[in-house]
Amino acid sequence: MKRYILILLMIAIGVNLIFSFSDASENHLSSIETILNNYKKQIVNLDDLDQDAREYFINHERSKRPGVVVADFNGDGSEDVAILTKGALLIFMCNKSCREVKTISYGGFTGIQYVIPASKGELIEETDAMPSKSAPVKVRLKNVGVHLDHYGKGIIVYYWDEQKNDFIGINTIE
């Protein structure tokens, strides 16, 4: 009898695991929501911005979430998510499930950092404020990217580079 109960219990656990995995992998929105819930206390929000950055953000950005960008970053037809915490920009690529593909540390949070989408087709030009041996880079975005804005200080645009299979950052002109 104990053996029969043990076998039934193992079958029940196995069926439950199969349904858990299939639900998680098929529910794309749930994956992004799970990421947002997991980082909820760390994601930069309006209350975290200093007064000037908050006013600018509220008056100029359509999104009211200064720490979140949800868009298709790599052109696969699935929404991905970038979240700005008080120490790093985390980028997750999602298809049936989400996986973190890039962590970009940016130093200590000062109350002026926020993220917004960089539009598909936007021309991104590297600033020449920092001398380099080559000409400034110019890139026309094939997909949506992520502006990491340091209000009044500078902007770095991160975009998916298909050839390098990575997110690349460009310091831009503000």
Secondary structure, 3 states (H helix, E strand, C coil): CHHHHHHHHHHHHHHHHHHHHHHHHHCHHHHHHHHHHHCCCCECCHHHCCHHHHHHHHHHCCCCCCCEEEECCCCCCCCEEEEEECCEEEEEEECCCEEEEEEEECCCCCCCEEEEEECCCCEEEECCCCCCCCCCCEEECCCCEEEEEECCCEEEEEEEECCCCEEEEEEECC
